[in-house]
């Protein structure tokens, strides 16, 4: 008789219906879907949360940014503002924003009508971004965030779709917006996060000798009919004439989060205060750390992943250190901040993994011998369910590795995309803390499913979080059925307080997303494993059929091929007129160039572009990828038959192949590389 597998989730009795599986919940929600309270004084809106945190943690450090030392040409320690200071400034800035709106956006309007209006935000992560966000919420405005990397077309679309009339931005964004004036007819006022106060002696010269950039920007803004303020002036306006905060209601909007738009125009997900109330209640249950959270803000604040992380830290009385502005310096920021919580994405974790592997198991000599033994011992313990710590090896080796990210980590979360199983397991033993992945979407406020603390396997996103229900619905076109054995499969449906308020100004898309009974159709294909956990196995939209009738899920293949240490980006393509797959790969110059030089017999100094065009390098890379595919046990039709090596990375602006959240726009990529795709298929056909 087979052993009974212990269930990690709760299966709701008699919940099956034709075409879908039973419903699963968190095991603590057997009788009720209530979320346990871990503390009192919960506010039901985000500004109320800040107010409660200011009362409870007034003098405690909250928001910090590193000071830049121009003489030393490097960033120093974090400079902190307390909870009380952030709250007081937010109230003043919020009052000032209403005065600006009364003067320039809605002249003469009754102040009581100036709520539930959009407040545009356009800048890299910085303390002023978070501060101004709270300021808007203090007057029941809601944020419309623009990704720092957006191109002109996306800015125009989002600003006009959201009807943004006042925009807060960094100084470098002011000219970009003024250039677009004719395409942004609703915009009435700009607030610059950077001070307009004189910064150098030259700027203090009397007119007409003062020709500073600020003067030029003011004249330009005046000429195109836009009021231009700096944040300091807005704060002073609010301090001189304070307006009492107007508390949002739970069903009011916190922010519009524009989805990636991998196909068609972006949709604006309405995130409600009730969604963020769920975040503050459930996130501490998911992140069981022993002290107030300390986290680095470096993922875009326009993305829901960073927003829910910020709300969790703020409502828990923790510290948020904002990164120094360059993603390549994140490790240095982490070492300076020494966080205990690290929310990340596979793209960065893969780079950390490559760095760790090179210095440990791939290291030469005795160092490599010791590291390989240490890794093997810890991996065996992890697989046996004995945890990811080791009394001897942690003291000898892994304590030094933990120091790479500051040495205090208690919890690492990978989200936004699947992470390779080998990378996840390796990081678990290296960081000696809970390293996990979960599932969330913009439409679920970034939350929904996460692994339990003792999970020791990779390839699963976990169980429903407190208060959330999940079931799977049949996808017959893809042959994923709730009746599949031993693991039911289908499109994942989610229901609970994390589900968003719908798409702004798009009732049709909202009806397509939120089905009868309040179930959110996620578009992700999952399976319920035998232990009651969930694994994401496919994406409903990202699939195509080859000419012989075989279905291909390109994202899964890109994850496999993307593990090659010589590559940083992969695009897999196929269609119903072809029987095989081709691909475009972008190399990682640091690792690719030395390898390619050996293959091509090239002298040092040869350009990356030349190496990418070399036929010998192309053939060798194709062989590497085919070998990787066979080792990953891919089907024959899933092995790439031809590739193009492009020295130019996929990006957001120059070739528009990536969304602002760095997801691949598959249709745009296919159009962009159409000549190369046609050439590869012609070459295959002639063989």
TORGUVEX-693340 format. One record per residue (C-alpha): residue in one letter; z, x, y. Coordinates in pm, whole numbers, padded with zeros to 5 digits, always signed. Example, Ala and Ser with C-alpha at 12.3 -4.5 7.8 and 13.67 -1.06 7.14 Angstrom:
BEGIN
A+00780+01230-00450S+00714+01367-00106
//
This chain:
BEGIN
X+00000+00000+00000X-00101+00154+00339X+00178+00248+00575X+00247+00007+00859X+00153+00163+01194X+00420+00116+01459X+00283-00094+01746X+00315+00048+02097X+00208-00272+02272X+00310-00636+02218X+00058-00871+02060X+00097-01224+02202X+00115-01466+01906X-00166-01718+01862X-00356-01587+02166X-00693-01533+01993X-00989-01752+02087X-01347-01733+01958X-01530-01444+02123X-01222-01249+02228X-00924-01066+02082X-00558-01152+02103X-00377-01067+02427X-00163-00753+02445X+00123-00676+02685X+00386-00413+02752X+00656-00441+02481X+00917-00522+02749X+00715-00833+02845X+00751-01024+02519X+00930-01319+02675X+00829-01289+03040X+00573-01110+03256X+00831-01020+03521X+00843-00657+03633X+01193-00510+03601X+01359-00419+03932X+01487-00062+03952X+01638-00104+04301X+01722-00372+04557X+01567-00448+04896X+01206-00480+04788X+00983-00586+05078X+00673-00788+04992X+00440-00610+05237X+00358-00247+05305X+00501-00226+05656X+00818-00390+05529X+00833-00120+05261X+00817+00149+05530X+01087-00031+05727X+01314-00048+05421X+01250+00319+05341X+01330+00418+05701X+01662+00235+05673X+01746+00386+05335X+01610+00741+05380X+01604+00780+05760X+01658+01156+05796X+01481+01251+05473X+01147+01438+05500X+00848+01210+05452X+00510+01334+05586X+00421+01702+05610X+00124+01917+05699X+00084+02295+05685X+00077+02482+06012X-00218+02716+06062X-00145+03068+06187X-00452+03184+06379X-00337+03543+06405X-00274+03575+06031X-00575+03350+05952X-00382+03148+05694X-00175+02837+05651X+00204+02858+05654X+00478+02627+05533X+00474+02250+05561X+00608+02099+05885X+00782+01767+05818X+00842+01434+05990X+01129+01218+05869X+01112+00855+05761X+01276+00744+06088X+01029+00946+06295X+00727+00807+06109X+00855+00450+06142X+00927+00481+06515X+00590+00639+06588X+00409+00378+06377X+00567+00096+06580X+00466+00262+06908X+00108+00334+06795X+00076-00018+06654X+00178-00162+06994X-00068+00071+07166X-00353-00038+06939X-00292-00402+07035X-00307-00305+07405X-00641-00129+07345X-00771-00436+07160X-00659-00662+07446X-00833-00442+07702X-01162-00366+07529X-01212-00560+07205X-01080-00908+07280X-01019-00915+07657X-00787-01195+07763X-00712-01306+07405X-00371-01451+07323X-00169-01177+07154X-00081-01415+06869X-00448-01425+06769X-00472-01047+06741X-00369-01013+06377X-00568-00990+06052X-00833-00777+06228X-01006-00472+06077X-00899-00123+06186X-01156+00142+06096X-01034+00485+05974X-01264+00786+05951X-01118+01132+05883X-01003+01373+05617X-00654+01322+05481X-00403+01411+05750X-00063+01294+05871X-00223+01097+06158X-00433+00901+05906X-00127+00775+05721X+00068+00723+06042X-00208+00513+06201X-00249+00312+05884X+00118+00209+05901X+00076+00145+06274X-00203-00104+06211X-00004-00274+05938X+00291-00310+06179X+00072-00557+06371X-00087-00709+06059X-00419-00532+06104X-00591-00408+05788X-00760-00077+05723X-01130-00025+05660X-01152+00335+05542X-01469+00543+05564X-01496+00842+05331X-01498+01170+05519X-01828+01263+05353X-02025+00945+05425X-02379+00963+05559X-02509+00764+05855X-02653+00478+05648X-02326+00414+05465X-02125+00430+05788X-02359+00176+05947X-02340-00058+05648X-01960-00053+05610X-01882-00077+05982X-02113-00375+06029X-02023-00548+05704X-01650-00523+05780X-01709-00610+06147X-01513-00309+06272X-01455-00322+06649X-01199-00041+06683X-01222+00287+06491X-00964+00566+06461X-01120+00901+06370X-01086+01277+06394X-01247+01466+06682X-01540+01592+06473X-01637+01233+06391X-01654+01112+06752X-02007+01247+06822X-02130+01120+06483X-02020+00768+06579X-02156+00788+06933X-02496+00889+06793X-02494+00569+06588X-02400+00348+06883X-02716+00137+06875X-02662+00061+06507X-02296-00035+06553X-02317-00328+06797X-01963-00458+06728X-01784-00130+06800X-01589-00144+07128X-01325+00130+07109X-01268+00472+06954X-00927+00636+06911X-00934+01009+06839X-00656+01147+06620X-00675+01483+06797X-00519+01531+07139X-00735+01540+07451X-00469+01745+07635X-00593+02084+07761X-00590+02342+07483X-00706+02651+07676X-00673+02772+08037X-01044+02698+08097X-00983+02329+08035X-00734+02307+08322X-00995+02400+08585X-01058+02126+08843X-01381+01927+08843X-01669+02007+08864X-01593+02333+08683X-01430+02163+08381X-01707+02119+08127X-01493+02091+07815X-01617+01905+07510X-01363+01629+07577X-01513+01564+07920X-01860+01544+07770X-01741+01304+07498X-01572+01080+07756X-01889+01064+07965X-02102+01000+07658X-01872+00722+07533X-01867+00562+07879X-02247+00574+07897X-02284+00383+07569X-02011+00131+07646X-01733+00250+07415X-01373+00301+07528X-01248+00642+07415X-00876+00720+07377X-00675+00984+07204X-00386+00888+06976X-00125+01035+07210X-00240+00803+07489X-00233+00501+07257X+00119+00593+07146X+00229+00625+07510X+00085+00280+07588X+00286+00133+07302X+00604+00312+07409X+00569+00181+07768X+00499-00179+07663X+00633-00235+07309X+00513-00530+07104X+00743-00648+06829X+00598-00588+06480X+00422-00886+06319X+00503-00873+05947X+00212-00934+05709X+00241-01196+05435X+00194-01113+05066X-00154-01270+05057X-00273-01083+05369X-00514-00790+05331X-00381-00433+05334X-00722-00269+05324X-01084-00314+05231X-01176-00056+04967X-01549-00016+04935X-01651+00040+04575X-01874+00328+04481X-02201+00141+04493X-02361+00315+04193X-02608+00026+04193X-02691-00179+04504X-02482-00192+04820X-02107-00123+04806X-01871-00417+04761X-01553-00445+04968X-01253-00508+04746X-00974-00690+04928X-00645-00520+04840X-00353-00748+04925X+00006-00674+05023X+00110-00847+04700X-00093-00585+04509X+00097-00304+04682X+00424-00486+04615X+00332-00461+04247X+00268-00087+04295X+00615-00020+04438X+00776-00214+04154X+00583-00076+03858X+00488+00282+03952X+00845+00417+03918X+00851+00273+03564X+00534+00468+03482X+00651+00793+03645X+00997+00855+03499X+01095+01161+03703X+01452+01273+03769X+01433+01316+04149X+01246+01160+04445X+00872+01221+04412X+00704+01507+04595X+00323+01482+04595X+00018+01641+04755X-00227+01412+04935X-00573+01560+04879X-00779+01288+04710X-00956+01073+04973X-00726+00815+05133X-01028+00584+05136X-00992+00570+04755X-00741+00331+04598X-00611+00608+04369X-00467+00801+04664X-00349+00486+04841X-00137+00360+04551X+00006+00710+04503X+00110+00716+04868X+00275+00372+04846X+00466+00479+04535X+00602+00794+04703X+00689+00616+05030X+00869+00326+04866X+01062+00570+04645X+01187+00787+04932X+00975+01088+04840X+00771+01347+05032X+00395+01355+05089X+00246+01690+05182X-00111+01662+05312X-00349+01933+05193X-00485+02196+05429X-00832+02041+05439X-01026+02254+05189X-01040+02139+04828X-01087+02502+04719X-00739+02580+04855X-00560+02299+04671X-00389+02536+04429X-00243+02731+04724X-00127+02402+04878X+00039+02308+04548X+00215+02642+04520X+00351+02602+04873X+00459+02239+04827X+00587+02274+04466X+00543+01902+04383X+00700+01725+04089X+00418+01468+04071X+00047+01556+04061X-00218+01284+04058X-00556+01439+03991X-00908+01389+03863X-01090+01553+03570X-01319+01750+03799X-01027+01949+03944X-00830+01961+03619X-01135+02105+03443X-01145+02389+03695X-00775+02455+03647X-00833+02449+03271X-01118+02702+03296X-00897+02933+03500X-00610+02903+03253X-00829+02956+02946X-00986+03267+03097X-00643+03417+03160X-00488+03322+02826X-00676+03258+02502X-00993+03429+02627X-00807+03723+02776X-00879+04066+02622X-00636+04284+02431X-00274+04211+02357X-00251+03940+02625X-00515+03736+02446X-00356+03788+02104X-00016+03665+02226X-00167+03372+02417X-00373+03253+02120X-00064+03257+01897X+00142+03073+02159X-00125+02807+02212X-00174+02759+01838X+00200+02710+01780X+00238+02462+02063X-00077+02269+01969X+00055+02234+01612X+00387+02103+01742X+00211+01858+01973X-00008+01724+01691X+00302+01685+01472X+00477+01475+01736X+00732+01744+01820X+00661+01741+02193X+00496+01991+02426X+00783+02233+02491X+00880+02546+02297X+01201+02744+02349X+01038+03085+02298X+00678+03054+02417X+00767+02861+02732X+01000+03139+02842X+00752+03414+02754X+00423+03263+02874X+00409+02903+02991X+00676+02932+03260X+00429+03157+03446X+00150+02905+03397X+00365+02621+03536X+00414+02833+03847X+00041+02801+03918X+00107+02450+04050X+00444+02525+04207X+00670+02532+03902X+00838+02191+03948X+00592+01955+03779X+00742+01665+03586X+00440+01432+03574X+00062+01489+03589X-00178+01194+03590X-00554+01216+03536X-00753+00920+03661X-01083+00789+03803X-01291+00921+03509X-01242+01021+03142X-01093+01363+03075X-01202+01576+02781X-00956+01557+02490X-00929+01935+02453X-00861+01980+02824X-00587+01715+02820X-00409+01860+02518X-00428+02214+02654X-00281+02109+02989X-00003+01924+02809X+00120+02241+02642X+00064+02458+02950X+00251+02247+03205X+00536+02155+02966X+00573+01810+03122X+00419+01466+03081X+00045+01509+03131X-00131+01182+03077X-00430+00969+03161X-00445+00603+03240X-00689+00333+03340X-00721+00161+03671X-00995+00031+03899X-01033-00047+04266X-01012-00411+04161X-00671-00354+03999X-00524-00152+04286X-00575+00163+04076X-00324+00054+03811X-00329-00141+03485X-00293+00074+03174X-00107+00397+03107X+00026+00603+02819X+00389+00601+02714X+00591+00916+02777X+00584+01037+02416X+00208+00997+02361X+00077+01309+02188X-00284+01211+02120X-00582+01233+02353X-00865+00987+02393X-00655+00682+02474X-00552+00536+02808X-00236+00372+02673X-00088+00023+02691X-00075-00246+02960X+00173-00175+03237X+00460-00413+03306X+00338-00757+03409X-00023-00696+03297X-00215-00865+03013X-00528-00729+02843X-00780-00872+02597X-01131-00777+02483X-01436-01004+02493X-01743-00972+02272X-02047-00782+02405X-02303-00885+02141X-02596-00708+02311X-02417-00378+02257X-02276-00476+01918X-01913-00457+02034X-01719-00744+01878X-01361-00865+01872X-01397-00896+01494X-01482-00528+01443X-01270-00349+01181X-01040-00162+01184X-01037-00168+01565X-01149-00469+01771X-01394-00377+02045X-01531-00548+02355X-01533-00566+02733X-01182-00521+02866X-01035-00814+03057X-00724-00764+03272X-00489-01020+03424X-00180-00968+03637X-00039-00901+03986X-00250-00586+04021X-00577-00786+04033X-00735-00781+04378X-00806-01070+04613X-01182-01072+04561X-01478-00917+04741X-01493-00956+05118X-01765-01201+05226X-01906-01219+04872X-01795-01530+04683X-02068-01489+04421X-01963-01136+04319X-01600-01250+04322X-01680-01530+04076X-01861-01280+03854X-01559-01049+03855X-01263-01288+03832X-01324-01535+03552X-01153-01856+03452X-00782-01810+03401X-00762-01518+03646X-00913-01262+03405X-01084-00965+03571X-01403-00858+03393X-01373-00479+03423X-01716-00376+03287X-01543-00115+03070X-01582-00140+02693X-01261-00064+02506X-01112-00077+02160X-00760-00170+02055X-00644+00111+01832X-00439+00051+01521X-00117+00141+01703X-00185-00112+01981X-00306+00140+02240X-00639+00113+02421X-00929+00359+02435X-01224+00328+02674X-01536+00387+02468X-01826+00278+02688X-01937+00122+03012X-02114-00213+02996X-02371-00136+03266X-02440+00232+03195X-02644+00196+02880X-03013+00212+02792X-03226+00168+02485X-03468+00432+02351X-03809+00340+02216X-03686+00339+01855X-03420+00080+01945X-03117+00308+01964X-02865+00240+02240X-02737+00540+02440X-02428+00563+02660X-02517+00852+02896X-02171+00890+03053X-02020+00981+02718X-02291+01243+02660X-02246+01387+03009X-01878+01433+02930X-01972+01630+02617X-02236+01851+02778X-02026+01890+03092X-01772+02090+02890X-02002+02392+02901X-01821+02648+03115X-02151+02756+03276X-02216+02408+03420X-02056+02197+03688X-02276+01881+03685X-02490+01704+03423X-02730+01407+03440X-02863+01263+03111X-03174+01043+03125X-03370+00828+02883X-03560+00499+02882X-03716+00244+02652X-04058+00413+02663X-03926+00741+02525X-03769+00835+02193X-03548+01121+02317X-03326+01232+02603X-03377+01485+02879X-03132+01614+03135X-03072+01787+03466X-02788+02038+03481X-02634+02217+03778X-02479+02557+03701X-02144+02690+03813X-02256+03007+03996X-01936+03197+03918X-01981+03177+03540X-02354+03105+03506X-02497+03399+03701X-02354+03685+03486X-02464+03506+03167X-02811+03423+03300X-02866+03780+03424X-02812+03908+03069X-03050+03648+02924X-03322+03722+03180X-03263+04096+03188X-03235+04064+03564X-03085+04313+03802X-02771+04225+04000X-02853+04050+04324X-03125+03821+04188X-03093+03475+04340X-02938+03178+04162X-03258+02981+04223X-03467+03245+04044X-03235+03246+03744X-03251+02866+03724X-03632+02878+03711X-03643+03146+03440X-03786+02999+03117X-03572+03228+02896X-03257+03105+03070X-03371+02744+03035X-03437+02786+02661X-03101+02957+02605X-02913+02686+02794X-03094+02413+02601X-02990+02582+02275X-02628+02602+02397X-02622+02233+02479X-02783+02137+02149X-02520+02340+01969X-02246+02169+02169X-02390+01830+02079X-02398+01910+01708X-02040+02039+01717X-01937+01716+01891X-02111+01528+01605X-02363+01356+01830X-02650+01168+01669X-02988+01339+01660X-03129+01113+01931X-02833+01205+02156X-02927+01575+02162X-03116+01678+02475X-03474+01782+02406X-03549+01932+02749X-03357+02022+03063X-03412+02122+03422X-03160+02366+03569X-03123+02285+03938X-02942+02531+04164X-02877+02252+04417X-02564+02047+04337X-02564+01669+04324X-02402+01556+04648X-02345+01262+04881X-02567+01340+05177X-02855+01581+05112X-02980+01415+04792X-02752+01105+04785X-02706+01135+04408X-02327+01096+04425X-02118+00811+04560X-01832+00894+04800X-01602+00894+04495X-01831+01156+04333X-01974+00920+04071X-02338+00957+03968X-02587+00709+04114X-02797+00694+03801X-03092+00506+03947X-03104+00731+04255X-03085+01042+04037X-03372+00912+03823X-03588+00853+04130X-03497+01188+04284X-03581+01383+03969X-03878+01164+03863X-04137+01446+03885X-03914+01674+03677X-03841+01396+03425X-04211+01320+03384X-04285+01690+03346X-04017+01732+03077X-04145+01436+02876X-04503+01563+02907X-04391+01903+02781X-04209+01746+02485X-04513+01535+02402X-04738+01839+02388X-04522+02025+02136
//
